Amino acid sequence: MYPTETPRQSSYQWARSLSLLSSYGKHVAKHEQVLVVNPNHPKALVCRGYALEKLGRYEDAIASFERAIALRPKFALAWQGRGICLGRLCRYEEALTNFNRALKFEPNDYRGWQNQGKTLMTLGRYKEAIVSFDHVLTLKPDSYKAWYNRAIALSLLNDLQAALTDLEIALKIKPHSDYVWNYRGVMLMKLGRNEEAIVSFDNSLKINDRSSNAWYGRARCYAFQGKVDLAIENLRHAVRLSPRLGRAMDSTDANFYLIQQDVRFQGLIQEIESQKGRSFDPRRED
């Protein structure tokens, strides 16, 4: 039995409410049962597609969305889902085409503008992405994700102060977002405001103490200040939590150029190098 749609409930909300009824696997099975009885049920096909997407079965999800589109060509939610799956498969131009089509049929769906903006950003079209995020904020001014994504696009255009302003707005809306605090720290660090950046990374770690990016950001700030011991201590935490980060580091890492010649930093790099050829356990104690 499907819930009744109301004028206030967008098709996206309708589908999302269904997706919360059970685990995604059971959700797929449920809609497949409906489709056995009625194989031409567009809403069941779309809900099945979103559940398959959550399970990582992107090709199957796309097929489900395409069946819904064949039955109802103006079904914005189906175009949206198809775009999401194409994005997961790194087919970004195709994904963008689908998001554009969805917005043609449902121009007041702020999530559609959000998806369009993020895809444009992935394609390096930052100014266009900002326009999309502006559309989101016209429809939903309290979307902290739109302010956050807009900040990223602005920072990629080197408008760091404007990016910082957007992050401040995002944090007023969502003060307990560790990744927004982290990105704020990055902006402050780029602006040369290292003490404030450390406070921002600290706030990120209060929310999520396993954020390798925040530990790494703190390490960079301390390195810029010439505080070698603190830089190394924080860098150790970052590498423990993110082995991939450790594998990407070497003695010429530009983020630590001020302390590269210090024997303590060189010793840490040697430790990291020794881990690159074998399994790295982030829970390991020194």
N, C-alpha and C positions, 0 to 999 in steps of 0.2 A: 504494500500500500504506500503510495507516494504522498508526501505532505502537500497540503493545498497552498498554492502560491497566493500571495496578497499583493496589492498594488505597491506597497512599501518595500516589498522584498525583491531585490534584484535576482536575476537568474543565477548570478555567481553565488550569492548568499544561499540561495535554494540548494545549489549543488554542494556547497561546502557543508551545509547543515546535514545533508545526507552522508557525506564522507566521514562524519564524526560518529555515526551510529555504531560502527564496529571496526574491527581491524580491516585493513585494506584488502587482504586476501578474502575475507568473508564478504566484504563489500562487492568485490568482483563476482564472486559466486552468486550473490543475491541478484545482481543485475543480469547475469547470464540466465538465471532461472526465469526472470521476467521476459528475456529475449527469446527463450524457447517458446513461450506462449505467444509473444508478439514481437517478431524479429524486426519490425518497423517502428519501434518505440524510440523516438529521438532522444528523449530525456534519459532513458535507461542507458542508451549508447554513450551519451556524454558522461554520465556519472560513472559508468564502467571505465571510460577512457581516463578520467581523472584518478580513479583508484589504480588503474594499471600504471599511470605515470608515477604515482607515489611508490609503486613497487619496482620502478626502474625498467619496466617493460615498454619502452618508448615506441617501438615499431608497432606493437599490438595496440597501444593507446591511439596512435595515429590512425590505424585502420578503423578503430571504433569511432573516432571523431569524423573520419571521412564518410563513414556510413550515415552518421547523423546529418552531415552537411548535404549529402545526396538527397536525404529525405526532407531537410529543411534548410535550404541554401542561405537563409538569412539568420541562422542560429549563431549569434555572436559568441556564445559560450563555447561552442564547438570549434570555431575558428581560433578562439583564444587558447583552448587546450592544445590544438594542433600546433600553434605557434610555440607554446611552452615546450612541447616535446621536441620540436625541431631545434629549439635553442639548446636543449639538453644534449642533442646530437651534434652541436656546434655548426648547425646549418643556419647561420644567423640571418643571412639575407632572406631566405625563405621564411624564417620565423617572423621577420619584420613585415613581410608581405601579409602574413596571416593576421598579425596584430592590427595592421592598417585596415584589413578587411573587417575585423571584429569591431573596430571603432567606427567604421562606416555605418554599421548596423546598430551599434549601441554607444553613441558618442559620449554619454554621461557615465560610463563605467570607469571610475578612476583607476581601477586595477589594470585596465587595458592600457591607459596612458603610462602607468608605471612600467608595465612590461615593455611597451614600445621604447620608453626612455632608457631602460637598462640595456636593451638590445642595441640601440643607437650608440650607447656608451661603449659597448663591447666592440662595435665597428669603428670606434674612434671618431664618431660624429658628435662631439661633445656639445656644441652649440645647439644642435637640433635636440639632443637629449634634454638640455635645460628647458627648452620650450615644452617638451612633453611633461617634465616634472612640474612646470608652471601650470599646465592643464590639471594635473593631479591636485595641486594646491588650491586651484580655483574651485574644484569640486569638493575637496576635503582638506581644509587648511590645517587640520591637526594630524596629518599623515607624517609622522616623524621619519618614516622611511623615505618619503619624497624629499624632505629637507636634507636627510643624510645623503641620498643619491645625488641630489643637486650639488651638495658640497663636494662630492667626489669629482663630478664633472667640472665644477669651477676650479678645483685644485689642479686638474689635468690641463686646464687652460692657463695655469699659473696665476689665477686670481685668488691668492691664499687668504687674504683678509675677508673677502666675500664668502669664501668657503667656511672660514671660522665663524662668521656671523650665522650662517645657516646651521652649523653644528650646535651653536648655542641655542637656537630656536628648537632644534630637535631634542636637545637635552631638557628643555623646559617641558616639553610634551612627554618625553620618556626618559626620566632621570636615571633609570636603572638599566640602561643599555651599555653593556661593557664595550661593544665594538664602536659605538659613537664616541664614548670617552677616549677610546684608544686612538681613533682617527683625529679627534681634537688634539690629542697629544702630538701626533705627527705634524699637524699644521703649525702648532706652536713651536715645535722644534725647528721646522723649516723657516719660521719667522725669527729664529734666534732667541726665543723666549724659553730657555731650557728649564728654569725653575718651575714655571707654570706648566710646562709639558710634563714634568715628573709628577706634579700633583694630579694631572689628568690621567696619567698612566696608573697612578696609585688608586684613583677612583675606579678605573677599569678593573684592577686586581681585587678590589674589595668586593666586586660583583662576581668576578670569575678569576680565581687565583691560578687557573691553569691556562691563562691567555699567554701563549708564547710571544705574541706580537707586543703585548704590553711589557713583558720582561725585557724583550729585545729593545723596545723603545727607551726604557729606562737605562739600559746599558749604553745605548748611543748617547743619551744626554750626559751621563756621567763621563763618558769618553771625551765628549766635547769640552767638558769642564776640567779634564785632566785628572779626574778621580779614578785612578786605575783600579784599585781594589774593588770599589763599588761597581765599576763597569764590568769587571770580570765576574763578580758574584752574580750579577743580574744576567749576564750572558750565559753563565752556567745553567741557570734556571731555564732560560729560553731554549737552550740546546737540549736539555733533558726532556722538555715537553714537546719539542719539535725536532726529531732526528733529521728531517729533511733540511731544516735550517742549518744544522751543523754540517751536513754534507755539502751545502752550498758555500760555506765559509772557507777562507784561506787567509794567509798572513798578509795579503794585499787588499783585504776588504776595505773599501773606501770609507765605509761608515765609521771605521775606527782608526783613521789615518793618524790622529794625534797621539795614539798610544801604540802604534804598530811596532815600534822599536823597543818597547819595554819588555824586559825578560819575562815578566809575569804574563803578559799577553801572548808572547811567543810560546810560553809553556802551555797555556790553554789551547792554542792552535794545534800544538803537537798532540795534545790529548784528543782533540776533535779528529785530527787526521788519523789517529790510531783506531778510531771507531768506524771510519768510513768503509773499511773492508769487511766488517762483521756486523751481526745483528746488534742493534742499539736498544737497550731497555730504558725507557724514560723514567721508570720507577727506581732505577739503580741508585744507590747511595754512594757517594764518594768514599 
